[in-house]
Amino acid sequence: MSKPLPVIMENSIQIAWDYLERTGNLGDPEVASKVLLESVEAMVRRCEHRVLMLSNTAISDYKRLCADCSLELVT
């Protein structure tokens, strides 16, 4: 039996958060939480329920956003 959807989402976001924090890539916590939640929620709506897929995609989305923000600051 699979875990309830809220637990899957919470675990995915926590894995992504812990990774970003440990690697020193976690910036503004408010922005990070919003991006991670939106990323996981979008994938869950597309029927993705694998925790590691959700967390890895959320990490990639957050890193992409941070890279885009850095480019805007430099330009």
N, CA, C and O atoms as a Maestro MAE file, in Angstrom:
{
 s_m_m2io_version
 :::
 2.0.0
}

f_m_ct {
 s_m_title
 :::
 protein
 m_atom[300] {
  # First column is atom index #
  i_m_mmod_type
  r_m_x_coord
  r_m_y_coord
  r_m_z_coord
  i_m_residue_number
  s_m_chain_name
  s_m_pdb_residue_name
  s_m_pdb_atom_name
  i_m_atomic_number
  :::
  1 25 0.842 -1.183 0.000 1 A "MET " " N  " 7
  2 3 0.000 0.000 0.000 1 A "MET " " CA " 6
  3 2 0.888 1.247 0.000 1 A "MET " " C  " 6
  4 15 1.876 1.315 0.731 1 A "MET " " O  " 8
  5 25 0.535 2.208 -0.807 2 A "SER " " N  " 7
  6 3 1.334 3.433 -0.903 2 A "SER " " CA " 6
  7 2 0.960 4.409 0.218 2 A "SER " " C  " 6
  8 15 -0.082 4.283 0.862 2 A "SER " " O  " 8
  9 25 1.833 5.367 0.423 3 A "LYS " " N  " 7
  10 3 1.613 6.376 1.459 3 A "LYS " " CA " 6
  11 2 0.584 7.390 0.974 3 A "LYS " " C  " 6
  12 15 0.394 7.555 -0.231 3 A "LYS " " O  " 8
  13 25 -0.078 8.069 1.903 4 A "PRO " " N  " 7
  14 3 -1.020 9.129 1.519 4 A "PRO " " CA " 6
  15 2 -0.288 10.262 0.789 4 A "PRO " " C  " 6
  16 15 0.879 10.543 1.063 4 A "PRO " " O  " 8
  17 25 -0.978 10.887 -0.118 5 A "LEU " " N  " 7
  18 3 -0.397 11.942 -0.941 5 A "LEU " " CA " 6
  19 2 0.238 13.078 -0.131 5 A "LEU " " C  " 6
  20 15 1.331 13.518 -0.487 5 A "LEU " " O  " 8
  21 25 -0.389 13.568 0.928 6 A "PRO " " N  " 7
  22 3 0.266 14.630 1.711 6 A "PRO " " CA " 6
  23 2 1.612 14.185 2.296 6 A "PRO " " C  " 6
  24 15 2.536 14.991 2.405 6 A "PRO " " O  " 8
  25 25 1.724 12.927 2.668 7 A "VAL " " N  " 7
  26 3 2.983 12.409 3.219 7 A "VAL " " CA " 6
  27 2 4.040 12.335 2.125 7 A "VAL " " C  " 6
  28 15 5.201 12.670 2.359 7 A "VAL " " O  " 8
  29 25 3.648 11.900 0.942 8 A "ILE " " N  " 7
  30 3 4.567 11.843 -0.199 8 A "ILE " " CA " 6
  31 2 5.096 13.239 -0.509 8 A "ILE " " C  " 6
  32 15 6.297 13.423 -0.708 8 A "ILE " " O  " 8
  33 25 4.203 14.214 -0.548 9 A "MET " " N  " 7
  34 3 4.612 15.587 -0.840 9 A "MET " " CA " 6
  35 2 5.529 16.130 0.253 9 A "MET " " C  " 6
  36 15 6.554 16.745 -0.043 9 A "MET " " O  " 8
  37 25 5.168 15.906 1.501 10 A "GLU " " N  " 7
  38 3 5.986 16.397 2.614 10 A "GLU " " CA " 6
  39 2 7.380 15.779 2.583 10 A "GLU " " C  " 6
  40 15 8.378 16.480 2.746 10 A "GLU " " O  " 8
  41 25 7.447 14.470 2.374 11 A "ASN " " N  " 7
  42 3 8.744 13.793 2.323 11 A "ASN " " CA " 6
  43 2 9.599 14.305 1.170 11 A "ASN " " C  " 6
  44 15 10.804 14.500 1.326 11 A "ASN " " O  " 8
  45 25 8.981 14.521 0.022 12 A "SER " " N  " 7
  46 3 9.713 15.011 -1.151 12 A "SER " " CA " 6
  47 2 10.289 16.398 -0.902 12 A "SER " " C  " 6
  48 15 11.452 16.658 -1.212 12 A "SER " " O  " 8
  49 25 9.488 17.268 -0.354 13 A "ILE " " N  " 7
  50 3 9.939 18.635 -0.074 13 A "ILE " " CA " 6
  51 2 11.026 18.622 0.996 13 A "ILE " " C  " 6
  52 15 11.990 19.383 0.904 13 A "ILE " " O  " 8
  53 25 10.886 17.775 2.002 14 A "GLN " " N  " 7
  54 3 11.895 17.701 3.067 14 A "GLN " " CA " 6
  55 2 13.231 17.200 2.529 14 A "GLN " " C  " 6
  56 15 14.281 17.715 2.913 14 A "GLN " " O  " 8
  57 25 13.205 16.204 1.647 15 A "ILE " " N  " 7
  58 3 14.440 15.697 1.038 15 A "ILE " " CA " 6
  59 2 15.117 16.808 0.242 15 A "ILE " " C  " 6
  60 15 16.325 17.016 0.359 15 A "ILE " " O  " 8
  61 25 14.336 17.518 -0.566 16 A "ALA " " N  " 7
  62 3 14.890 18.606 -1.378 16 A "ALA " " CA " 6
  63 2 15.459 19.703 -0.478 16 A "ALA " " C  " 6
  64 15 16.560 20.197 -0.721 16 A "ALA " " O  " 8
  65 25 14.721 20.080 0.545 17 A "TRP " " N  " 7
  66 3 15.153 21.129 1.479 17 A "TRP " " CA " 6
  67 2 16.461 20.733 2.160 17 A "TRP " " C  " 6
  68 15 17.402 21.524 2.216 17 A "TRP " " O  " 8
  69 25 16.516 19.501 2.677 18 A "ASP " " N  " 7
  70 3 17.725 19.026 3.363 18 A "ASP " " CA " 6
  71 2 18.928 19.044 2.431 18 A "ASP " " C  " 6
  72 15 20.022 19.446 2.828 18 A "ASP " " O  " 8
  73 25 18.724 18.609 1.195 19 A "TYR " " N  " 7
  74 3 19.824 18.597 0.224 19 A "TYR " " CA " 6
  75 2 20.328 20.020 -0.037 19 A "TYR " " C  " 6
  76 15 21.530 20.281 0.016 19 A "TYR " " O  " 8
  77 25 19.408 20.923 -0.315 20 A "LEU " " N  " 7
  78 3 19.799 22.304 -0.604 20 A "LEU " " CA " 6
  79 2 20.495 22.944 0.595 20 A "LEU " " C  " 6
  80 15 21.456 23.697 0.434 20 A "LEU " " O  " 8
  81 25 20.014 22.645 1.779 21 A "GLU " " N  " 7
  82 3 20.614 23.201 2.996 21 A "GLU " " CA " 6
  83 2 22.032 22.655 3.208 21 A "GLU " " C  " 6
  84 15 22.949 23.411 3.527 21 A "GLU " " O  " 8
  85 25 22.202 21.363 3.033 22 A "ARG " " N  " 7
  86 3 23.518 20.739 3.257 22 A "ARG " " CA " 6
  87 2 24.553 21.167 2.228 22 A "ARG " " C  " 6
  88 15 25.745 21.237 2.530 22 A "ARG " " O  " 8
  89 25 24.100 21.452 1.016 23 A "THR " " N  " 7
  90 3 25.042 21.851 -0.036 23 A "THR " " CA " 6
  91 2 25.276 23.355 -0.060 23 A "THR " " C  " 6
  92 15 26.074 23.846 -0.858 23 A "THR " " O  " 8
  93 25 24.587 24.090 0.811 24 A "GLY " " N  " 7
  94 3 24.764 25.535 0.865 24 A "GLY " " CA " 6
  95 2 24.044 26.281 -0.247 24 A "GLY " " C  " 6
  96 15 24.333 27.451 -0.497 24 A "GLY " " O  " 8
  97 25 23.108 25.614 -0.917 25 A "ASN " " N  " 7
  98 3 22.369 26.236 -2.018 25 A "ASN " " CA " 6
  99 2 21.008 26.787 -1.603 25 A "ASN " " C  " 6
  100 15 20.274 27.318 -2.436 25 A "ASN " " O  " 8
  101 25 20.671 26.664 -0.331 26 A "LEU " " N  " 7
  102 3 19.378 27.142 0.136 26 A "LEU " " CA " 6
  103 2 19.475 28.637 0.400 26 A "LEU " " C  " 6
  104 15 20.167 29.066 1.322 26 A "LEU " " O  " 8
  105 25 18.796 29.411 -0.392 27 A "GLY " " N  " 7
  106 3 18.815 30.860 -0.226 27 A "GLY " " CA " 6
  107 2 17.723 31.293 0.729 27 A "GLY " " C  " 6
  108 15 17.627 30.801 1.853 27 A "GLY " " O  " 8
  109 25 16.904 32.219 0.269 28 A "ASP " " N  " 7
  110 3 15.787 32.738 1.057 28 A "ASP " " CA " 6
  111 2 14.801 31.595 1.340 28 A "ASP " " C  " 6
  112 15 14.255 31.015 0.401 28 A "ASP " " O  " 8
  113 25 14.565 31.265 2.606 29 A "PRO " " N  " 7
  114 3 13.677 30.150 2.934 29 A "PRO " " CA " 6
  115 2 12.258 30.312 2.391 29 A "PRO " " C  " 6
  116 15 11.620 29.331 2.011 29 A "PRO " " O  " 8
  117 25 11.772 31.542 2.355 30 A "GLU " " N  " 7
  118 3 10.415 31.774 1.851 30 A "GLU " " CA " 6
  119 2 10.323 31.452 0.363 30 A "GLU " " C  " 6
  120 15 9.368 30.815 -0.082 30 A "GLU " " O  " 8
  121 25 11.310 31.890 -0.398 31 A "VAL " " N  " 7
  122 3 11.347 31.612 -1.836 31 A "VAL " " CA " 6
  123 2 11.536 30.120 -2.065 31 A "VAL " " C  " 6
  124 15 10.863 29.521 -2.903 31 A "VAL " " O  " 8
  125 25 12.452 29.529 -1.318 32 A "ALA " " N  " 7
  126 3 12.728 28.100 -1.481 32 A "ALA " " CA " 6
  127 2 11.484 27.265 -1.210 32 A "ALA " " C  " 6
  128 15 11.165 26.357 -1.978 32 A "ALA " " O  " 8
  129 25 10.790 27.563 -0.138 33 A "SER " " N  " 7
  130 3 9.601 26.773 0.192 33 A "SER " " CA " 6
  131 2 8.532 26.911 -0.880 33 A "SER " " C  " 6
  132 15 7.860 25.938 -1.219 33 A "SER " " O  " 8
  133 25 8.373 28.112 -1.412 34 A "LYS " " N  " 7
  134 3 7.374 28.324 -2.460 34 A "LYS " " CA " 6
  135 2 7.734 27.552 -3.729 34 A "LYS " " C  " 6
  136 15 6.876 26.895 -4.319 34 A "LYS " " O  " 8
  137 25 8.987 27.626 -4.148 35 A "VAL " " N  " 7
  138 3 9.421 26.945 -5.374 35 A "VAL " " CA " 6
  139 2 9.316 25.435 -5.216 35 A "VAL " " C  " 6
  140 15 8.816 24.748 -6.107 35 A "VAL " " O  " 8
  141 25 9.784 24.917 -4.091 36 A "LEU " " N  " 7
  142 3 9.739 23.470 -3.874 36 A "LEU " " CA " 6
  143 2 8.299 22.967 -3.846 36 A "LEU " " C  " 6
  144 15 7.982 21.949 -4.460 36 A "LEU " " O  " 8
  145 25 7.432 23.678 -3.136 37 A "LEU " " N  " 7
  146 3 6.030 23.268 -3.067 37 A "LEU " " CA " 6
  147 2 5.369 23.318 -4.438 37 A "LEU " " C  " 6
  148 15 4.674 22.377 -4.822 37 A "LEU " " O  " 8
  149 25 5.572 24.394 -5.174 38 A "GLU " " N  " 7
  150 3 4.954 24.515 -6.497 38 A "GLU " " CA " 6
  151 2 5.447 23.429 -7.444 38 A "GLU " " C  " 6
  152 15 4.666 22.885 -8.226 38 A "GLU " " O  " 8
  153 25 6.722 23.114 -7.380 39 A "SER " " N  " 7
  154 3 7.288 22.085 -8.242 39 A "SER " " CA " 6
  155 2 6.693 20.714 -7.924 39 A "SER " " C  " 6
  156 15 6.251 19.995 -8.820 39 A "SER " " O  " 8
  157 25 6.687 20.365 -6.645 40 A "VAL " " N  " 7
  158 3 6.148 19.064 -6.236 40 A "VAL " " CA " 6
  159 2 4.658 18.987 -6.550 40 A "VAL " " C  " 6
  160 15 4.179 17.968 -7.049 40 A "VAL " " O  " 8
  161 25 3.936 20.044 -6.263 41 A "GLU " " N  " 7
  162 3 2.493 20.052 -6.516 41 A "GLU " " CA " 6
  163 2 2.185 19.867 -7.999 41 A "GLU " " C  " 6
  164 15 1.269 19.125 -8.355 41 A "GLU " " O  " 8
  165 25 2.935 20.530 -8.855 42 A "ALA " " N  " 7
  166 3 2.709 20.405 -10.297 42 A "ALA " " CA " 6
  167 2 2.938 18.977 -10.771 42 A "ALA " " C  " 6
  168 15 2.177 18.460 -11.590 42 A "ALA " " O  " 8
  169 25 3.972 18.348 -10.263 43 A "MET " " N  " 7
  170 3 4.252 16.972 -10.681 43 A "MET " " CA " 6
  171 2 3.217 15.994 -10.129 43 A "MET " " C  " 6
  172 15 2.840 15.043 -10.814 43 A "MET " " O  " 8
  173 25 2.758 16.217 -8.906 44 A "VAL " " N  " 7
  174 3 1.732 15.353 -8.321 44 A "VAL " " CA " 6
  175 2 0.442 15.462 -9.129 44 A "VAL " " C  " 6
  176 15 -0.261 14.470 -9.322 44 A "VAL " " O  " 8
  177 25 0.138 16.658 -9.595 45 A "ARG " " N  " 7
  178 3 -1.059 16.844 -10.428 45 A "ARG " " CA " 6
  179 2 -0.950 16.087 -11.752 45 A "ARG " " C  " 6
  180 15 -1.957 15.778 -12.390 45 A "ARG " " O  " 8
  181 25 0.294 15.793 -12.155 46 A "ARG " " N  " 7
  182 3 0.516 14.996 -13.368 46 A "ARG " " CA " 6
  183 2 0.710 13.517 -13.015 46 A "ARG " " C  " 6
  184 15 1.235 12.740 -13.812 46 A "ARG " " O  " 8
  185 25 0.278 13.149 -11.818 47 A "CYS " " N  " 7
  186 3 0.265 11.758 -11.341 47 A "CYS " " CA " 6
  187 2 1.638 11.173 -11.047 47 A "CYS " " C  " 6
  188 15 1.809 9.955 -11.103 47 A "CYS " " O  " 8
  189 25 2.607 12.000 -10.738 48 A "GLU " " N  " 7
  190 3 3.917 11.505 -10.312 48 A "GLU " " CA " 6
  191 2 3.894 11.375 -8.799 48 A "GLU " " C  " 6
  192 15 3.637 12.350 -8.092 48 A "GLU " " O  " 8
  193 25 4.163 10.177 -8.300 49 A "HIS " " N  " 7
  194 3 4.119 9.944 -6.859 49 A "HIS " " CA " 6
  195 2 5.413 9.353 -6.315 49 A "HIS " " C  " 6
  196 15 5.465 8.979 -5.143 49 A "HIS " " O  " 8
  197 25 6.446 9.258 -7.123 50 A "ARG " " N  " 7
  198 3 7.732 8.731 -6.652 50 A "ARG " " CA " 6
  199 2 8.474 9.848 -5.915 50 A "ARG " " C  " 6
  200 15 8.769 10.899 -6.484 50 A "ARG " " O  " 8
  201 25 8.764 9.599 -4.655 51 A "VAL " " N  " 7
  202 3 9.332 10.620 -3.774 51 A "VAL " " CA " 6
  203 2 10.645 11.179 -4.319 51 A "VAL " " C  " 6
  204 15 10.831 12.396 -4.344 51 A "VAL " " O  " 8
  205 25 11.547 10.321 -4.750 52 A "LEU " " N  " 7
  206 3 12.838 10.815 -5.229 52 A "LEU " " CA " 6
  207 2 12.714 11.581 -6.538 52 A "LEU " " C  " 6
  208 15 13.444 12.548 -6.757 52 A "LEU " " O  " 8
  209 25 11.812 11.171 -7.399 53 A "MET " " N  " 7
  210 3 11.586 11.920 -8.640 53 A "MET " " CA " 6
  211 2 11.048 13.312 -8.312 53 A "MET " " C  " 6
  212 15 11.470 14.304 -8.907 53 A "MET " " O  " 8
  213 25 10.128 13.377 -7.374 54 A "LEU " " N  " 7
  214 3 9.565 14.666 -6.965 54 A "LEU " " CA " 6
  215 2 10.630 15.564 -6.342 54 A "LEU " " C  " 6
  216 15 10.725 16.745 -6.675 54 A "LEU " " O  " 8
  217 25 11.419 15.009 -5.447 55 A "SER " " N  " 7
  218 3 12.430 15.832 -4.772 55 A "SER " " CA " 6
  219 2 13.537 16.257 -5.728 55 A "SER " " C  " 6
  220 15 13.983 17.403 -5.675 55 A "SER " " O  " 8
  221 25 13.989 15.363 -6.595 56 A "ASN " " N  " 7
  222 3 15.048 15.721 -7.542 56 A "ASN " " CA " 6
  223 2 14.587 16.786 -8.529 56 A "ASN " " C  " 6
  224 15 15.350 17.689 -8.871 56 A "ASN " " O  " 8
  225 25 13.357 16.685 -8.983 57 A "THR " " N  " 7
  226 3 12.828 17.692 -9.899 57 A "THR " " CA " 6
  227 2 12.681 19.037 -9.190 57 A "THR " " C  " 6
  228 15 12.974 20.081 -9.773 57 A "THR " " O  " 8
  229 25 12.235 19.015 -7.951 58 A "ALA " " N  " 7
  230 3 12.103 20.255 -7.180 58 A "ALA " " CA " 6
  231 2 13.468 20.916 -6.985 58 A "ALA " " C  " 6
  232 15 13.586 22.137 -7.080 58 A "ALA " " O  " 8
  233 25 14.490 20.117 -6.716 59 A "ILE " " N  " 7
  234 3 15.848 20.647 -6.569 59 A "ILE " " CA " 6
  235 2 16.298 21.289 -7.872 59 A "ILE " " C  " 6
  236 15 16.841 22.394 -7.867 59 A "ILE " " O  " 8
  237 25 16.078 20.610 -8.977 60 A "SER " " N  " 7
  238 3 16.472 21.147 -10.288 60 A "SER " " CA " 6
  239 2 15.743 22.444 -10.598 60 A "SER " " C  " 6
  240 15 16.343 23.398 -11.093 60 A "SER " " O  " 8
  241 25 14.446 22.479 -10.305 61 A "ASP " " N  " 7
  242 3 13.664 23.694 -10.554 61 A "ASP " " CA " 6
  243 2 14.187 24.858 -9.710 61 A "ASP " " C  " 6
  244 15 14.288 25.984 -10.195 61 A "ASP " " O  " 8
  245 25 14.514 24.586 -8.459 62 A "TYR " " N  " 7
  246 3 15.025 25.638 -7.575 62 A "TYR " " CA " 6
  247 2 16.384 26.143 -8.053 62 A "TYR " " C  " 6
  248 15 16.629 27.348 -8.086 62 A "TYR " " O  " 8
  249 25 17.256 25.221 -8.418 63 A "LYS " " N  " 7
  250 3 18.585 25.619 -8.904 63 A "LYS " " CA " 6
  251 2 18.472 26.425 -10.194 63 A "LYS " " C  " 6
  252 15 19.207 27.393 -10.392 63 A "LYS " " O  " 8
  253 25 17.550 26.025 -11.073 64 A "ARG " " N  " 7
  254 3 17.338 26.759 -12.324 64 A "ARG " " CA " 6
  255 2 16.861 28.178 -12.026 64 A "ARG " " C  " 6
  256 15 17.331 29.132 -12.645 64 A "ARG " " O  " 8
  257 25 15.942 28.322 -11.092 65 A "LEU " " N  " 7
  258 3 15.448 29.647 -10.709 65 A "LEU " " CA " 6
  259 2 16.582 30.497 -10.144 65 A "LEU " " C  " 6
  260 15 16.706 31.674 -10.484 65 A "LEU " " O  " 8
  261 25 17.401 29.910 -9.289 66 A "CYS " " N  " 7
  262 3 18.519 30.655 -8.697 66 A "CYS " " CA " 6
  263 2 19.525 31.070 -9.754 66 A "CYS " " C  " 6
  264 15 20.068 32.173 -9.694 66 A "CYS " " O  " 8
  265 25 19.778 30.202 -10.719 67 A "ALA " " N  " 7
  266 3 20.710 30.538 -11.806 67 A "ALA " " CA " 6
  267 2 20.145 31.678 -12.640 67 A "ALA " " C  " 6
  268 15 20.880 32.586 -13.027 67 A "ALA " " O  " 8
  269 25 18.838 31.638 -12.921 68 A "ASP " " N  " 7
  270 3 18.201 32.709 -13.691 68 A "ASP " " CA " 6
  271 2 18.275 34.030 -12.936 68 A "ASP " " C  " 6
  272 15 18.520 35.075 -13.539 68 A "ASP " " O  " 8
  273 25 18.066 33.992 -11.619 69 A "CYS " " N  " 7
  274 3 18.140 35.214 -10.811 69 A "CYS " " CA " 6
  275 2 19.549 35.776 -10.811 69 A "CYS " " C  " 6
  276 15 19.731 36.992 -10.870 69 A "CYS " " O  " 8
  277 25 20.540 34.913 -10.745 70 A "SER " " N  " 7
  278 3 21.939 35.357 -10.766 70 A "SER " " CA " 6
  279 2 22.269 36.021 -12.087 70 A "SER " " C  " 6
  280 15 22.980 37.026 -12.118 70 A "SER " " O  " 8
  281 25 21.760 35.470 -13.182 71 A "LEU " " N  " 7
  282 3 22.007 36.057 -14.497 71 A "LEU " " CA " 6
  283 2 21.380 37.438 -14.601 71 A "LEU " " C  " 6
  284 15 21.965 38.345 -15.193 71 A "LEU " " O  " 8
  285 25 20.191 37.604 -14.029 72 A "GLU " " N  " 7
  286 3 19.519 38.899 -14.079 72 A "GLU " " CA " 6
  287 2 20.286 39.940 -13.270 72 A "GLU " " C  " 6
  288 15 20.344 41.106 -13.661 72 A "GLU " " O  " 8
  289 25 20.874 39.532 -12.150 73 A "LEU " " N  " 7
  290 3 21.623 40.470 -11.318 73 A "LEU " " CA " 6
  291 2 22.910 40.916 -12.000 73 A "LEU " " C  " 6
  292 15 23.342 42.055 -11.821 73 A "LEU " " O  " 8
  293 25 23.523 40.034 -12.777 74 A "VAL " " N  " 7
  294 3 24.779 40.347 -13.451 74 A "VAL " " CA " 6
  295 2 24.541 41.261 -14.640 74 A "VAL " " C  " 6
  296 15 25.355 42.141 -14.921 74 A "VAL " " O  " 8
  297 25 23.442 41.061 -15.333 75 A "THR " " N  " 7
  298 3 23.174 41.822 -16.551 75 A "THR " " CA " 6
  299 2 22.805 43.244 -16.299 75 A "THR " " C  " 6
  300 15 22.555 43.994 -17.243 75 A "THR " " O  " 8
  :::
 }
 m_bond[299] {
  # First column is bond index #
  i_m_from
  i_m_to
  i_m_order
  :::
  1 1 2 1
  2 2 3 1
  3 3 4 2
  4 3 5 1
  5 5 6 1
  6 6 7 1
  7 7 8 2
  8 7 9 1
  9 9 10 1
  10 10 11 1
  11 11 12 2
  12 11 13 1
  13 13 14 1
  14 14 15 1
  15 15 16 2
  16 15 17 1
  17 17 18 1
  18 18 19 1
  19 19 20 2
  20 19 21 1
  21 21 22 1
  22 22 23 1
  23 23 24 2
  24 23 25 1
  25 25 26 1
  26 26 27 1
  27 27 28 2
  28 27 29 1
  29 29 30 1
  30 30 31 1
  31 31 32 2
  32 31 33 1
  33 33 34 1
  34 34 35 1
  35 35 36 2
  36 35 37 1
  37 37 38 1
  38 38 39 1
  39 39 40 2
  40 39 41 1
  41 41 42 1
  42 42 43 1
  43 43 44 2
  44 43 45 1
  45 45 46 1
  46 46 47 1
  47 47 48 2
  48 47 49 1
  49 49 50 1
  50 50 51 1
  51 51 52 2
  52 51 53 1
  53 53 54 1
  54 54 55 1
  55 55 56 2
  56 55 57 1
  57 57 58 1
  58 58 59 1
  59 59 60 2
  60 59 61 1
  61 61 62 1
  62 62 63 1
  63 63 64 2
  64 63 65 1
  65 65 66 1
  66 66 67 1
  67 67 68 2
  68 67 69 1
  69 69 70 1
  70 70 71 1
  71 71 72 2
  72 71 73 1
  73 73 74 1
  74 74 75 1
  75 75 76 2
  76 75 77 1
  77 77 78 1
  78 78 79 1
  79 79 80 2
  80 79 81 1
  81 81 82 1
  82 82 83 1
  83 83 84 2
  84 83 85 1
  85 85 86 1
  86 86 87 1
  87 87 88 2
  88 87 89 1
  89 89 90 1
  90 90 91 1
  91 91 92 2
  92 91 93 1
  93 93 94 1
  94 94 95 1
  95 95 96 2
  96 95 97 1
  97 97 98 1
  98 98 99 1
  99 99 100 2
  100 99 101 1
  101 101 102 1
  102 102 103 1
  103 103 104 2
  104 103 105 1
  105 105 106 1
  106 106 107 1
  107 107 108 2
  108 107 109 1
  109 109 110 1
  110 110 111 1
  111 111 112 2
  112 111 113 1
  113 113 114 1
  114 114 115 1
  115 115 116 2
  116 115 117 1
  117 117 118 1
  118 118 119 1
  119 119 120 2
  120 119 121 1
  121 121 122 1
  122 122 123 1
  123 123 124 2
  124 123 125 1
  125 125 126 1
  126 126 127 1
  127 127 128 2
  128 127 129 1
  129 129 130 1
  130 130 131 1
  131 131 132 2
  132 131 133 1
  133 133 134 1
  134 134 135 1
  135 135 136 2
  136 135 137 1
  137 137 138 1
  138 138 139 1
  139 139 140 2
  140 139 141 1
  141 141 142 1
  142 142 143 1
  143 143 144 2
  144 143 145 1
  145 145 146 1
  146 146 147 1
  147 147 148 2
  148 147 149 1
  149 149 150 1
  150 150 151 1
  151 151 152 2
  152 151 153 1
  153 153 154 1
  154 154 155 1
  155 155 156 2
  156 155 157 1
  157 157 158 1
  158 158 159 1
  159 159 160 2
  160 159 161 1
  161 161 162 1
  162 162 163 1
  163 163 164 2
  164 163 165 1
  165 165 166 1
  166 166 167 1
  167 167 168 2
  168 167 169 1
  169 169 170 1
  170 170 171 1
  171 171 172 2
  172 171 173 1
  173 173 174 1
  174 174 175 1
  175 175 176 2
  176 175 177 1
  177 177 178 1
  178 178 179 1
  179 179 180 2
  180 179 181 1
  181 181 182 1
  182 182 183 1
  183 183 184 2
  184 183 185 1
  185 185 186 1
  186 186 187 1
  187 187 188 2
  188 187 189 1
  189 189 190 1
  190 190 191 1
  191 191 192 2
  192 191 193 1
  193 193 194 1
  194 194 195 1
  195 195 196 2
  196 195 197 1
  197 197 198 1
  198 198 199 1
  199 199 200 2
  200 199 201 1
  201 201 202 1
  202 202 203 1
  203 203 204 2
  204 203 205 1
  205 205 206 1
  206 206 207 1
  207 207 208 2
  208 207 209 1
  209 209 210 1
  210 210 211 1
  211 211 212 2
  212 211 213 1
  213 213 214 1
  214 214 215 1
  215 215 216 2
  216 215 217 1
  217 217 218 1
  218 218 219 1
  219 219 220 2
  220 219 221 1
  221 221 222 1
  222 222 223 1
  223 223 224 2
  224 223 225 1
  225 225 226 1
  226 226 227 1
  227 227 228 2
  228 227 229 1
  229 229 230 1
  230 230 231 1
  231 231 232 2
  232 231 233 1
  233 233 234 1
  234 234 235 1
  235 235 236 2
  236 235 237 1
  237 237 238 1
  238 238 239 1
  239 239 240 2
  240 239 241 1
  241 241 242 1
  242 242 243 1
  243 243 244 2
  244 243 245 1
  245 245 246 1
  246 246 247 1
  247 247 248 2
  248 247 249 1
  249 249 250 1
  250 250 251 1
  251 251 252 2
  252 251 253 1
  253 253 254 1
  254 254 255 1
  255 255 256 2
  256 255 257 1
  257 257 258 1
  258 258 259 1
  259 259 260 2
  260 259 261 1
  261 261 262 1
  262 262 263 1
  263 263 264 2
  264 263 265 1
  265 265 266 1
  266 266 267 1
  267 267 268 2
  268 267 269 1
  269 269 270 1
  270 270 271 1
  271 271 272 2
  272 271 273 1
  273 273 274 1
  274 274 275 1
  275 275 276 2
  276 275 277 1
  277 277 278 1
  278 278 279 1
  279 279 280 2
  280 279 281 1
  281 281 282 1
  282 282 283 1
  283 283 284 2
  284 283 285 1
  285 285 286 1
  286 286 287 1
  287 287 288 2
  288 287 289 1
  289 289 290 1
  290 290 291 1
  291 291 292 2
  292 291 293 1
  293 293 294 1
  294 294 295 1
  295 295 296 2
  296 295 297 1
  297 297 298 1
  298 298 299 1
  299 299 300 2
  :::
 }
}
